[in-house]
């Protein structure tokens, strides 16, 4: 089906902040940013219903999209800049100078909008033409790397897709969400002239608020210098040998009632076995524990390299704003997240009470980070490299706490949001549910036979817990 879909580029333009509106800037990477030098860019698609023609869109909406993006870049000007990576002992930094710009592509697709924006399994190759390109190799004498590119694709008389590719070294999901909501806010005001800044969401660029109490910057920089011989983003988490020809992506919505069912089953089994219950059964822990076990079961009989005593890793990002011993503003521009990694043996997760084991591992890791956010932080990069090098692992991308579906440009809330980079990272994406209050959308990409198995395990597994 993907081969029959064509995406035609209608326009390529470059947008900067309004002239002389943003200061020339050099932002050094903090120890929270540096680990993201080792990861591939994020690739996010926002699908909006838009029942108008391409001609109408290009004559009305697109000029305002360009204008409002330029105004947004006035506030979030590092996105128009570059990542600079000088040779050792120089430190990587984000730099912006007058005239720096973001590429914006306008395109038109003949694909089925309702199909690509659905939850059911769809060929992953149907999405790549909607994702804007962004270099991963430094170029030029100054060794610069652009941080953001944008593509808007029109599905005539059906909808539009706003695709964004950005290097995670610039910021975390919280900052990027603020950027998107600011863009939507400017757009919603209409195309006339300049507008006052949205004062409550102005980004904070003060790097001094991040305090390196554990000497992590020096450790992470040394790791970067040792590995970065080719002047290319070293994507630890990306699998270059992934066969995408038979891979599909799907979304599974975990409702509050589903989570409660899982929780009550765990509590009942712990009581029956006279076993202490897991210490932390949050919505994310319950969802991830169930999905982790289902994913692992899809590997049985498929991956012959997995054996019962093998360590199975589960990795995720942990927010730092609520865990740091010093205050950091919610508008801080940059990364402020740590890394969590839990581990269990394969045979433990596959047994009858594997969900309880998974919930214990995930919940204990969360609580450990609550107690000591930087405990073992000097091994963040090496621990994740071990995890990604293992035969079977699961990584969580995103967070259900960001309210991404509230990004409204005036066309209504997004119909669907997809994180495309999970295709090559063995990751699952978590965002809040669009339609079910308190629910969580779980996105994943798998070879079709494994996806078919996962669908059965997921649906039948929830039924069995009733």
N, C-alpha and C positions, 0 to 999 in steps of 0.2 A: 504493500500500500504506500509506503514511504516514497517509492520510486516515482509514483504518479503525481506527487505533490511538487509544485514548483514555487519558488519564491523569487520574485523579480525585484531587483533594486531600482527604485525610482529616483533616489537622490542621496547624495553624500554631502554632508556639511560639517563644519567645525565650529564649535561654540566656545566662547570665552566669557568670563565675567565682563560686565560693562567696562569700557575703557577707564583706567586709573581708579577702579573701585575696590581693588583688592591689593593688599601689600605684598611686596616681594618677601618670600618667606622660606625659611629653612627649618624644618622640624626634625630633630634627631629622633631616631627610633628608640623607644623605651624597651625594657626587657620583656614587656607584654607584647610588643610588636615583632621583635626579632624572630621568634619561633615561626611566625607566619611566612618568613622568607622561604621556608621549606615546603610550602603547600601551593597547590594549583589555585588559579583564580576561582572566585565564586561566580556562578552563572544562574541568575534568577529571572524567571519569566512571570510577568503579571498579565493575566488575561482579563479584558473588560468587554462586556457586551456593548456594541455600538452599531445599531441597525441602519447605517447610512453608507452611501457610496464612497469609493476611494476619492473621487473628485471633490465631494463635499468635505471629506476629512482634510484633504490637502489644502483646501481653500479657507477653511475655518479653524479647525483644531490644530493642525500642524504648525502654523505660524505662532500660535500662542504657546504651544509646547516648547518651541525653540526659545521664545522670549522668556518664558517662566524658568526654563532650565538655566539660561544665562543669569537670571537674577538669583537663582539658587546657588549657582557657582560663585556668585559674589560673596555668599556666606560660607560656602564649603569649597573655597578656592583650592585646597590641596588636591581635590579630585581632578582639577584641570591641569595639575602639575605632573610631576614624575617622581619615581623612586630613583635615587642616585646611589650607586654603590662603588665608592672609590676603593682602590687596592688597600690592603693592610698597610698601615694601621688606621686608615680612614674608616669612619663609621657610616653605615647606610643612613640615609635621611630622605625625607620628603621635601622636595623643592618646588616652589612656584615662582615664576617670573612673569611679568607683563607679556601678554600675547600667548601664553600657554593655553591649550584648548583640549576639548573633548570631541571625539568623532561621534556624530549622530547620523545614523542611516535610516532612511525611509524605504520601506519595501511593501510589496503586495503579495499575498499568498492565495492560491486557488484551493487550499486545503479546507477541510470541514472544521469550522471553529468549534462546534459543539463536541466533536470527536476529540480534538486535541486538548480541550479544556475539561474533559471528563475525568472520572476516577478509575474507570476500567483499564485493564492492561492495553497499552498502546506501544507500538514500535518506537524505540528510543530515537531512531534515525529521523523520525518525523519532526523532531524538535530542534535539531542542530542548525537548521537554516534560519531559525528565529533568534539564535544567540549571536551577538556581535563578537567579532574577533578582537583579541587583545594580545599584544606581543608578550612572550615570556622570556625573551632574550634581551639583555641590555645592548644598546646600540649607541654609536657616535663616540666622539672623543671624551665626552663627559659621562659616558656609561649611564644613560637614562632609560627608564622604563615607564611608559604611560600607566596610569592607575585605573582608568575607567573608560569604557566605551558603551554606547547606547544604540539600540535598534528598535524602531517602531514599525511593526508589521500590520498592515490592514488586511482583514478578511472581509471583503466587500459585503455590505448589508448584513453583517453578522457581528463582528467584533474587532478588537485590536489587541495586539500583544506588545507590551513594553518589555524588551529584553535588556538586561544589564550584565556586563561582565566587569568585575573589579578585583583587584589584587587585595587579598585579605590583610596584607601587611599594613594597609592604610588605616583600617578600622575594623571594629567588630560589628555584629549584627545590630546592636543598639544604635550605634552612630549611623550606620547605613539606613536604618529605618527612619531616623530623624531626617536624614537627607531626602529620602523619598517623600515623607510627609510634608516637608517644606516645599518641595517641587509641586506636589499636588495642591498645597495651599496657595502658592503663587498663581498656578494655572487657574484655580477656581475664581480668582479675582477678576479674570478677564484680560484682554490683550492691550489695554490702554496704559502706556507709559510705565513709570516706576511706582513702586509701592513701598510703604514702610516695612521695615524688617519685622518678622515674627519674633518679638523680643524674647518670649519664653523659650524659644528653641534655638537661639543663637549659639553656635558651637563655641566651646572653650578650648583654646589652643595652648594653655599654660602647662608645659611639660613638667614643671616643678612639682605639680600635685602628685605625680607618681614617684614614690620613694623606694629606692632599691635597697632595702634593709638586709638582703641576703647576698649581695654581690652577684646577682644573676646576669646582669648585662655583660660583664666580662666573660663569663662562662659561655653564654650564648653567642657572643661575637666571635670568640675563638672557634666555636663549632662552625659558624658561618664561613669564616676565613679558610678553615681547613677543607671545607667541602666545595667551596665556590671557585673552582679553578677555571670553569668554562664561562663564567659571567652569565649564567643562566639560572632562573629560579629552580632550585633543587626540590622538585615535587616529591617529597618522601611518601605522601599519601596517595599518589596516583599510580595505577597499574597500567603500564604501557602495552601489555600483552592482552588486554581485555578484548574478547571477540564480541563486537556490538551487532553483528549481523542477525543474531537471533535473540536479542535482548529486548525486553519490554519493561515499561514503567507503569506503576499503578499506585493509587492512593487508597488507604484504608482509614476509615474514620472510627476512632475509639470514643464512644460516648461515655458520659458520666455513669450511666447505668452499667455499661460494660466494665468500667474500672471498679465500680462497687462490687460487681459480681466476682471479679478476680480477687479483690481484697477479702471479701467474705469467705471465699474458698480457701485462701491462704490461712486466714485466722482459724477456720474450722479444722483444717488439716493439722495445724500446729497444736491446737487444743487436743485433737484426737491422739496425736503422737506424744503428747505431753512435752512439747518442744517450745522453746521460747520463740516468740514471733519476731519477724524482722523489725528493726528499730525505726525504719523510715519508709512509709508506704504512701508517698505522694502520687498524684496523677501521672507524672512523668516516669516515676519508678515502676508503677504498676503497668503502664503501657509498654515501657521498654523491656521489662522482664518477660512479659508475654510474647512480644515480638521477637526477642532474642532467642527464646526457646523454639519458636516456630521456624525461624530462619535456620537454626542449627539442624533441626529435623529435616529440612529440605536437602541438607548435605549428605544425609545418610544414604549410602548406596550410590552417591554421585561422586564424592571426593574420597578416593581410596587412600589418600595420604593421612586422613584423619583417623586417629586411634583413641581409645578410651581415656588414656592418661594425658593426652595432649592438653596444654593450657589453651583456653579459649578466652580471648580478650574482648572487653567491651569498653570503648573509649567515648568520652564526651567532653564538651566545654563547660566550664563552671564560671558563673558570673562573679566578678570580683567586687563590684560596688558594695554589696552587702556583706562581704567577707573581710574586706581590708580593715586594718586598725586605724586608718585615717580616712577622712572624707574625700570623695571624688564626685564631682558634679555629674548628673545624668546627661548633661550636654557636652561632656568632655569628648573631644575628637581624638579617636585612636582606639586601641585595643585595651580592654580591661577585663580580660578573662583568663582563667587558668585551665589546666588540663587534668582530667580525671581518667584513671584507667583501672578497671576492675578485672579480675581473672577468676575463672572456675575451670575445673576439669570437664572434659567433654562428657564423660560417663555420668557425672553428677547432674549435668543439665539435661541429659536425655532420660533420666530415670523418672519415675512417676511424680516425684515432687520437685522436678527441675525448675518450675516457676518459682518455688519458694527459694531455692538456691540462687536463682538469678536476681530475685528481689533483694535478698540479703547482700549479695555482692554489690549491686548497684547502690542500694540504700546505705550500706556501710561506707562506700567510697564517698558518697555525698556528705555524710556526717563527718568523715575524716577531714574533708576539705573545709567544712564548717568550722572545725576545731583548729586545724592548722593548714591554712590555705597554701602556704609555701613549703609544707613538709615534703621533702623529696623533689622540690621544684628544679633543682639543679639537673635532674634527669628527665625533665619534660621532653626534650627533643629525642634523647636516646631511647626513652621508654616507648615513645610513639613509633620510633623506627623499628623497635622489636615487635610491637603490635602489628604494624603494617607488613612486616616480614613474615608473620605467622600465616599458616595455611588458611585458617578460618578465624575471622574476627569481625566485629561490628563496630562502626563508628557512628555517632550521632551528630548530625548537622542541624543547626538552627535551634530555635527555642519557641515553645508555645506561649511565652510571656510577652511577646513583642507587639501584638495586635496588628499584624501585617495587613489583615483584611480591612482595616480602617483607612487604608491609603486610597482616598477617594478624590479623583481629579474633577468630579462633577458629573461623571457618567455612572455613578453608583459604585458600590464596593466591588472589588475584583471578583470575577466569577471563579477564578482558580489561580493559585500561585504554585509554581513548580521550581524546585532547585535541581538544575540539570547536572551540576558537577558530581552528584552522587553516582552517576553512571560508572565512573572509573575509579571510585574510591571505596567501594564496598560499604557505603554509608547509607543510613536511613535519615530522612529529613523529618523534623518535627515542627509543626506550626499549629497555631490555634485553629479550631474548626471554624469554618465560615458560617455554618448553619446551626450547629448544636452548641449551645452555651456550655462552656466548661469542657467541651470535647477537644480531641487532639487529632490532627490529620498526620498520618504516617505515610511518607512517600518512600518507595524503594524501587530499584531496578534490578532485574534478575533475568537470566536466560529463561526462555518461555517455559520449558519443562519444569524448572524450579519454581517459577511464578505460579504455574498451575498447581503444583504441590503446596505452595505457601497459601494460596487462596483456600484450599481445602482445609489445611491445618488451622488457619486463622478462624474461619467461619465455624468449622466443626468443633474447634477447641473452645470457643466461646459458648457454644450450645451445651457442651459437656459440663460446663461449670454451673449450669443452672440448677 
